[in-house]
C-alpha cells in the first residue's frame, strides 16, 4: 500500500504542476484539488491492482 501512496503523491504533484502551475500553493482550492486528484489516482491504481491480481 505504501508503494501506491508514493505513486499517488508523485503523480498528483505532476498533474497539479502541469495544469495548475499559476495558482497559489496555500489556497484552499488548490489543497482541495490536490486531495481530489490523489483520491482519483488512488482509486484508479487500486482498481488496476485488483484487476491484475484477479486474472
VMD Tcl script that builds the backbone (N, CA, C; Angstrom):
set m [mol new atoms 165]
animate dup $m
set s [atomselect $m all]
$s set {name element resname resid chain x y z} {
  {N N UNK 1 A 0.825 -1.196 0.000}
  {CA C UNK 1 A 0.000 0.000 0.000}
  {C C UNK 1 A 0.871 1.261 0.000}
  {N N UNK 2 A 2.043 1.174 0.628}
  {CA C UNK 2 A 2.936 2.334 0.656}
  {C C UNK 2 A 3.401 2.695 -0.750}
  {N N UNK 3 A 3.610 1.684 -1.586}
  {CA C UNK 3 A 4.009 1.910 -2.971}
  {C C UNK 3 A 2.961 2.724 -3.701}
  {N N UNK 4 A 1.695 2.365 -3.495}
  {CA C UNK 4 A 0.604 3.096 -4.136}
  {C C UNK 4 A 0.568 4.534 -3.632}
  {N N UNK 5 A 0.763 4.737 -2.336}
  {CA C UNK 5 A 0.764 6.096 -1.773}
  {C C UNK 5 A 1.866 6.943 -2.400}
  {N N UNK 6 A 3.043 6.377 -2.580}
  {CA C UNK 6 A 4.149 7.117 -3.192}
  {C C UNK 6 A 3.842 7.466 -4.638}
  {N N UNK 7 A 3.284 6.526 -5.370}
  {CA C UNK 7 A 2.917 6.772 -6.762}
  {C C UNK 7 A 1.838 7.841 -6.837}
  {N N UNK 8 A 0.871 7.765 -5.943}
  {CA C UNK 8 A -0.223 8.744 -5.917}
  {C C UNK 8 A 0.321 10.138 -5.654}
  {N N UNK 9 A 1.156 10.276 -4.648}
  {CA C UNK 9 A 1.717 11.591 -4.318}
  {C C UNK 9 A 2.503 12.168 -5.489}
  {N N UNK 10 A 3.335 11.352 -6.096}
  {CA C UNK 10 A 4.164 11.801 -7.208}
  {C C UNK 10 A 3.307 12.243 -8.395}
  {N N UNK 11 A 2.357 11.404 -8.786}
  {CA C UNK 11 A 1.525 11.727 -9.943}
  {C C UNK 11 A 0.592 12.900 -9.683}
  {N N UNK 12 A 0.089 13.021 -8.477}
  {CA C UNK 12 A -0.769 14.159 -8.146}
  {C C UNK 12 A 0.016 15.461 -8.248}
  {N N UNK 13 A 1.237 15.460 -7.764}
  {CA C UNK 13 A 2.057 16.671 -7.850}
  {C C UNK 13 A 2.362 17.016 -9.301}
  {N N UNK 14 A 2.677 16.021 -10.115}
  {CA C UNK 14 A 2.917 16.280 -11.536}
  {C C UNK 14 A 1.685 16.878 -12.203}
  {N N UNK 15 A 0.526 16.315 -11.920}
  {CA C UNK 15 A -0.723 16.795 -12.512}
  {C C UNK 15 A -1.002 18.234 -12.095}
  {N N UNK 16 A -0.870 18.524 -10.812}
  {CA C UNK 16 A -1.130 19.873 -10.302}
  {C C UNK 16 A -0.154 20.872 -10.924}
  {N N UNK 17 A 1.124 20.528 -10.964}
  {CA C UNK 17 A 2.123 21.445 -11.518}
  {C C UNK 17 A 1.909 21.682 -13.006}
  {N N UNK 18 A 1.495 20.651 -13.722}
  {CA C UNK 18 A 1.302 20.794 -15.166}
  {C C UNK 18 A 0.071 21.633 -15.488}
  {N N UNK 19 A -1.022 21.386 -14.803}
  {CA C UNK 19 A -2.282 22.021 -15.165}
  {C C UNK 19 A -2.627 23.260 -14.347}
  {N N UNK 20 A -2.066 23.380 -13.164}
  {CA C UNK 20 A -2.439 24.487 -12.282}
  {C C UNK 20 A -1.205 25.185 -11.718}
  {N N UNK 21 A -0.186 25.366 -12.517}
  {CA C UNK 21 A 1.080 25.915 -12.025}
  {C C UNK 21 A 0.991 27.378 -11.612}
  {N N UNK 22 A -0.016 28.092 -12.079}
  {CA C UNK 22 A -0.103 29.520 -11.778}
  {C C UNK 22 A -0.923 29.817 -10.523}
  {N N UNK 23 A -1.355 28.807 -9.792}
  {CA C UNK 23 A -2.182 29.022 -8.607}
  {C C UNK 23 A -1.333 29.146 -7.348}
  {N N UNK 24 A -1.888 29.818 -6.358}
  {CA C UNK 24 A -1.228 29.977 -5.067}
  {C C UNK 24 A -1.218 28.636 -4.333}
  {N N UNK 25 A -0.056 28.219 -3.895}
  {CA C UNK 25 A 0.111 26.911 -3.242}
  {C C UNK 25 A -0.688 26.783 -1.947}
  {N N UNK 26 A -0.896 27.876 -1.247}
  {CA C UNK 26 A -1.584 27.839 0.043}
  {C C UNK 26 A -3.089 28.052 -0.068}
  {N N UNK 27 A -3.582 28.220 -1.262}
  {CA C UNK 27 A -5.010 28.440 -1.477}
  {C C UNK 27 A -5.798 27.176 -1.112}
  {N N UNK 28 A -6.941 27.358 -0.485}
  {CA C UNK 28 A -7.774 26.212 -0.086}
  {C C UNK 28 A -8.249 25.427 -1.300}
  {N N UNK 29 A -8.496 26.122 -2.403}
  {CA C UNK 29 A -8.954 25.454 -3.625}
  {C C UNK 29 A -7.864 24.519 -4.163}
  {N N UNK 30 A -6.624 24.961 -4.119}
  {CA C UNK 30 A -5.513 24.127 -4.591}
  {C C UNK 30 A -5.373 22.891 -3.707}
  {N N UNK 31 A -5.500 23.073 -2.407}
  {CA C UNK 31 A -5.421 21.934 -1.485}
  {C C UNK 31 A -6.557 20.951 -1.739}
  {N N UNK 32 A -7.745 21.462 -2.013}
  {CA C UNK 32 A -8.888 20.594 -2.302}
  {C C UNK 32 A -8.677 19.848 -3.620}
  {N N UNK 33 A -8.154 20.542 -4.637}
  {CA C UNK 33 A -7.883 19.891 -5.923}
  {C C UNK 33 A -6.836 18.802 -5.757}
  {N N UNK 34 A -5.791 19.090 -4.984}
  {CA C UNK 34 A -4.736 18.097 -4.766}
  {C C UNK 34 A -5.311 16.850 -4.097}
  {N N UNK 35 A -6.151 17.058 -3.116}
  {CA C UNK 35 A -6.777 15.935 -2.418}
  {C C UNK 35 A -7.656 15.130 -3.367}
  {N N UNK 36 A -8.417 15.821 -4.189}
  {CA C UNK 36 A -9.296 15.156 -5.149}
  {C C UNK 36 A -8.491 14.366 -6.182}
  {N N UNK 37 A -7.424 14.960 -6.679}
  {CA C UNK 37 A -6.568 14.277 -7.657}
  {C C UNK 37 A -5.949 13.030 -7.031}
  {N N UNK 38 A -5.474 13.150 -5.796}
  {CA C UNK 38 A -4.876 11.996 -5.114}
  {C C UNK 38 A -5.898 10.882 -4.923}
  {N N UNK 39 A -7.113 11.232 -4.537}
  {CA C UNK 39 A -8.158 10.221 -4.358}
  {C C UNK 39 A -8.470 9.512 -5.669}
  {N N UNK 40 A -8.557 10.277 -6.747}
  {CA C UNK 40 A -8.860 9.693 -8.057}
  {C C UNK 40 A -7.751 8.749 -8.505}
  {N N UNK 41 A -6.505 9.177 -8.377}
  {CA C UNK 41 A -5.379 8.331 -8.773}
  {C C UNK 41 A -5.316 7.085 -7.901}
  {N N UNK 42 A -5.570 7.248 -6.603}
  {CA C UNK 42 A -5.538 6.111 -5.679}
  {C C UNK 42 A -6.592 5.075 -6.054}
  {N N UNK 43 A -7.802 5.527 -6.386}
  {CA C UNK 43 A -8.865 4.594 -6.792}
  {C C UNK 43 A -8.498 3.890 -8.088}
  {N N UNK 44 A -7.931 4.630 -9.031}
  {CA C UNK 44 A -7.553 4.028 -10.313}
  {C C UNK 44 A -6.467 2.973 -10.126}
  {N N UNK 45 A -5.464 3.277 -9.315}
  {CA C UNK 45 A -4.397 2.299 -9.080}
  {C C UNK 45 A -4.897 1.081 -8.317}
  {N N UNK 46 A -5.774 1.296 -7.352}
  {CA C UNK 46 A -6.334 0.170 -6.599}
  {C C UNK 46 A -7.162 -0.723 -7.519}
  {N N UNK 47 A -7.932 -0.124 -8.410}
  {CA C UNK 47 A -8.730 -0.906 -9.359}
  {C C UNK 47 A -7.816 -1.674 -10.315}
  {N N UNK 48 A -6.747 -1.027 -10.759}
  {CA C UNK 48 A -5.796 -1.687 -11.649}
  {C C UNK 48 A -5.131 -2.868 -10.945}
  {N N UNK 49 A -4.656 -2.649 -9.722}
  {CA C UNK 49 A -4.025 -3.733 -8.964}
  {C C UNK 49 A -5.015 -4.858 -8.687}
  {N N UNK 50 A -6.247 -4.508 -8.340}
  {CA C UNK 50 A -7.274 -5.516 -8.076}
  {C C UNK 50 A -7.580 -6.335 -9.309}
  {N N UNK 51 A -7.681 -5.698 -10.451}
  {CA C UNK 51 A -7.942 -6.395 -11.704}
  {C C UNK 51 A -6.777 -7.257 -12.131}
  {N N UNK 52 A -5.594 -6.791 -11.855}
  {CA C UNK 52 A -4.401 -7.534 -12.245}
  {C C UNK 52 A -4.263 -8.818 -11.436}
  {N N UNK 53 A -4.619 -8.775 -10.155}
  {CA C UNK 53 A -4.489 -9.965 -9.310}
  {C C UNK 53 A -5.601 -10.977 -9.550}
  {N N UNK 54 A -6.738 -10.549 -10.084}
  {CA C UNK 54 A -7.849 -11.470 -10.343}
  {C C UNK 54 A -7.601 -12.325 -11.569}
  {N N UNK 55 A -6.732 -11.879 -12.454}
  {CA C UNK 55 A -6.519 -12.607 -13.709}
  {C C UNK 55 A -5.785 -13.901 -13.515}
}
mol reanalyze $m
mol bondsrecalc $m
mol representation Tube
mol addrep $m
